[in-house]
Amino acid sequence: MKRVAGRGDHAVRRLAEIEASIANLSNEDLLDLADIFKAEPRPLIGEMAFAEMTRRNISL
């Protein structure tokens, strides 16, 4: 159980790191990332990029 919980904790930390990395991108880099992942259905990283773009009030 500890091992399974540890994996879950690790996954949560990694996801938080990915979200922070996306939030720290410049506008141009964020737009580039969103352009790469704009196809529907969007993968999670695309959804994160588009959410950050919405927060910044920018669009492709």
Kinemage of the C-alpha trace (Angstrom):
@kinemage 1
@onewidth
@group {chain A} dominant
@subgroup {mainchain}
@vectorlist {calphas} color= white
{ca met a 1} P 0.000 0.000 0.000
{ca lys a 2} L 2.849 2.401 0.789
{ca arg a 3} L 4.380 1.754 -2.614
{ca val a 4} L 1.088 2.427 -4.408
{ca ala a 5} L 0.531 5.585 -2.357
{ca gly a 6} L 4.100 6.680 -3.114
{ca arg a 7} L 3.506 6.295 -6.839
{ca gly a 8} L 0.341 8.358 -6.565
{ca asp a 9} L 2.173 11.068 -4.632
{ca his a 10} L 4.944 11.068 -7.229
{ca ala a 11} L 2.406 11.379 -10.051
{ca val a 12} L 0.689 14.299 -8.320
{ca arg a 13} L 4.044 16.065 -7.822
{ca arg a 14} L 5.024 15.525 -11.465
{ca leu a 15} L 1.675 16.854 -12.681
{ca ala a 16} L 2.111 19.942 -10.513
{ca glu a 17} L 5.598 20.433 -11.992
{ca ile a 18} L 4.192 20.188 -15.516
{ca glu a 19} L 1.442 22.705 -14.702
{ca ala a 20} L 4.020 25.089 -13.201
{ca ser a 21} L 6.241 24.710 -16.279
{ca ile a 22} L 3.351 25.613 -18.566
{ca ala a 23} L 2.448 28.605 -16.400
{ca asn a 24} L 6.070 29.812 -16.587
{ca leu a 25} L 6.223 29.788 -20.393
{ca ser a 26} L 6.427 33.070 -22.257
{ca asn a 27} L 3.342 33.957 -24.294
{ca glu a 28} L 5.058 32.963 -27.551
{ca asp a 29} L 6.185 29.603 -26.189
{ca leu a 30} L 2.736 28.967 -24.724
{ca leu a 31} L 1.131 29.705 -28.093
{ca asp a 32} L 3.585 27.332 -29.778
{ca leu a 33} L 2.721 24.579 -27.289
{ca ala a 34} L -1.003 25.153 -27.761
{ca asp a 35} L -0.591 25.060 -31.530
{ca ile a 36} L 1.123 21.663 -31.289
{ca phe a 37} L -1.694 20.217 -29.160
{ca lys a 38} L -4.707 22.001 -30.700
{ca ala a 39} L -6.209 18.931 -32.418
{ca glu a 40} L -9.411 17.580 -30.892
{ca pro a 41} L -9.674 15.683 -28.694
{ca arg a 42} L -6.897 17.533 -26.918
{ca pro a 43} L -4.506 15.613 -24.715
{ca leu a 44} L -4.125 16.794 -21.139
{ca ile a 45} L -1.105 18.959 -21.930
{ca gly a 46} L -3.133 20.730 -24.612
{ca glu a 47} L -5.950 21.349 -22.161
{ca met a 48} L -3.435 22.786 -19.690
{ca ala a 49} L -1.975 25.069 -22.356
{ca phe a 50} L -5.397 26.324 -23.439
{ca ala a 51} L -6.430 26.886 -19.814
{ca glu a 52} L -3.307 28.993 -19.258
{ca met a 53} L -4.026 30.933 -22.451
{ca thr a 54} L -7.539 31.647 -21.180
{ca arg a 55} L -6.099 32.820 -17.871
{ca arg a 56} L -3.744 35.189 -19.743
{ca asn a 57} L -6.480 36.275 -22.169
{ca ile a 58} L -4.504 35.267 -25.277
{ca ser a 59} L -5.498 33.049 -28.200
{ca leu a 60} L -4.055 31.381 -31.280
